[in-house]
Amino acid sequence: MSISSRGHTTAPVDSSRLLSYSEILIFWLPLGVMWIMMAAEQPALNAIIARLPNAEINLAAFGVVFALSLVMESPIIQMLAAATAVADNAANYRMLLRLMHVMGIVLTSIHLLVGLTPLYDLIVTGLLNVPPEVTEASRIPFVIMAPFTMAVGYRRLWQGVLIRHGKTWIVPVTMISRLGLIAAVLAIGYVSGRVPGAMLASIALASGTIIAAVAAGLLNRVLVMPILKEPTDRGQTYSWRRLLRFYVPLSLTTILFLLSQPMLTFGIARSLEPTRSLAVWPVVNAYMFLFTSIALSYQETAIALLNRSPRSFPRLSRFTLILAISLSCLMLLTGLTPIGDWWFRVVSGLGEPLLALTRTPLLILSVVPALTTYKAWYGARYVTADRTTILAQGVIAYTIALFFCIFAGPTLFPIVGVTVAALALTIAQGFENGYLLIRRPVGIK
């Protein structure tokens, strides 16, 4: 593995150090556990919504709210990778924190502007073609989600600092606090039965992200701040120009990726059985995230370990292959056995009319965890080599493929909307991975 002169190193770096597979596993495992816990919250939210009155409309409404909230927070999601790569000294940490302040204020203001003005109807009903009853059910929950962006941004920044400095063992505590508060809010709302499902889910999720950010900040202050040193020379410090040159392309990968996600809503709305498909898609997507979340956790692991031990590249590559095959095979197994039906029927609470729409998408999406694992691996390699622009180009390839599938699929084939979304997502993910593979520059293995 060759790292450019502009790349990021962690001090001290022992180029002769060869990590064992057990060391890779031990370093990654707490992050995998954290992402699994985060993935579990979506099925929990959907399960409660499915058991409250007017479940179909509220499931669809929360799916819209969550998709739009992810778009709003997209510029700050890469704070986790950025902090893992950059926050090696106190000066660079302060630069990232200032950047987070600015982005948090701007993005929260945009969120409120959309939610509290006619822009919401223009986007949701006009552009996304969401049924009017779903739009109305999602409006107030979307406004409730306004704190979500800043809370996620600070949490990911502070988690990245913890990972950079080898504190992966404590990171899951932030998610435990998040899930605990979400569970408490959902339990109170479910017992009372007075709050619509989409609104209850938004209150729970917004509250959980805030408490997780507070926990991450406290852990960072106690465990890292006392040992975070000032840089010894100016070459170790990021200027605004250098930081933006690194972060903007990295951030664009998430912005473009999440901006493309409402296309799935648009495609579902233009296909067969739109309302039922809009209700089922967030449930299927949340189930898939149980597997892809583990893959996503691998990016920060690989960034940290490639910086720590460049010589371990071959072992990290083999670990990637094992992880990719394992995750996709596990998801496929659930689709070919009664496990999938049990999950959607008992855990998610779907009735038979909605349950029938889950089987085909589940099989199609089983390849996505493997693709996501390799996307995380490519992301770590390009971030470490300071070639974040290539990652943005890869997402452009993803978006083009997704756009074509979403528009061509419902036009050419009479397919149920949730199946159209599963096909489009899988094909687009394949295109992105293919681009990242063939676009590999000289000097990066």
Secondary structure, DSSP 8 states (H G I E B T S, - for coil): ----TTS---SS--TT----HHHHHHHHHHHHHHHHHHHHHHHHHHHHHHTSSSHHHHHHHHHHHHHHHHHHHGGGTTHHHHHHHH-SSHHHHHHHHHHHHHHHHHHHHHHHHHHTSTHHHIIIIIIS---HHHHHHHHHHHHHTTTHHHHHHHHHHHHHHHHHTT-GGGTHHHHHHHHHHHHHHHHHHHHH--S-HHHHHHHHHHHHHHHHHHHHHHHHHHHTGGG----SSGGGS--HHHHHHHHHHHHHHHHHHHHTHHHHHHHHHTSBSHHHHHHHHHHHHHHHHHHHHHHHTHHHHHHHHHHH-GGGHHHHHHHHHHHHHHHHHHHHHHHHSHHHHHIIIIIS---HHHHTTTHHHHHHGGGHHHHHHHHHHHHHHHHHTT-HHHHHHHHHHHHHHHHHHHHHHHHHS--BHHHHHHHHHHHHHHHHHHHHHHT--TT--
